[in-house]
Amino acid sequence: MNKISTLSALVALAQGQGAGTQKQETHPALNLYKCTKSGGCQSSSKSVTLDANWRWTHENTGYANCYTGNEWNK
């Protein structure tokens, strides 16, 4: 019975998660270079992801920044 309750709670939490629709997430481009003495420098294009302070928590009816200073809002 305890396993069923736990599983039901996890399913409910998963259903509560959803992708935001307010703004498409983009990852800023970052060009990296790997240089060797014999081969010179080779470039590769990568992207970066910003930390949680710059990510917004989305609600079903809109969005809000739930991070103030160095902590999540209660």
C-alpha positions in Angstrom: 0.0 0.0 0.0 2.9 2.4 0.8 4.5 1.8 -2.6 1.2 2.6 -4.4 0.8 5.8 -2.4 4.4 6.8 -3.2 4.0 6.0 -6.9 0.7 8.0 -7.0 2.4 11.0 -5.5 5.3 10.9 -7.9 2.9 10.6 -10.9 0.9 13.6 -9.6 4.1 15.7 -9.3 5.3 14.7 -12.7 1.9 15.8 -14.2 2.3 19.1 -12.5 5.4 19.9 -14.4 5.1 21.5 -17.8 7.1 23.4 -20.3 6.9 27.2 -20.2 5.1 28.9 -23.0 6.1 32.6 -22.3 9.5 32.6 -23.8 11.6 30.1 -25.8 14.8 29.1 -23.9 17.9 29.8 -25.8 21.5 28.9 -25.0 24.1 31.6 -25.8 26.8 30.4 -28.3 30.3 30.0 -27.1 33.2 29.3 -29.4 36.0 27.1 -27.9 39.4 26.5 -29.3 41.7 23.5 -28.7 45.3 24.2 -29.5 48.2 21.9 -29.8 51.8 22.5 -30.7 51.7 20.2 -33.8 48.1 20.8 -35.0 47.5 24.5 -34.3 44.1 25.6 -33.1 40.8 23.9 -33.9 37.5 25.7 -33.1 34.3 24.1 -32.0 30.9 25.8 -31.3 29.2 25.0 -28.0 26.5 26.7 -26.0 26.1 27.6 -22.3 23.2 27.4 -19.9 22.6 30.2 -17.3 22.3 29.4 -13.6 19.0 29.1 -11.7 19.0 32.7 -10.7 18.3 33.6 -14.3 15.6 30.9 -14.9 12.0 31.7 -14.2 9.5 29.3 -12.6 6.4 29.1 -14.8 2.9 28.7 -13.5 -0.1 27.5 -15.4 -1.4 31.1 -15.6 1.8 33.0 -16.2 5.3 33.1 -14.9 7.2 34.6 -12.0 10.8 34.9 -10.8 10.9 32.9 -7.6 14.5 33.6 -6.8 15.4 36.6 -4.7 19.0 37.4 -3.8 20.8 34.1 -3.1 17.7 32.0 -2.2 14.5 30.6 -3.6 11.3 32.4 -2.4 9.3 30.5 0.1 
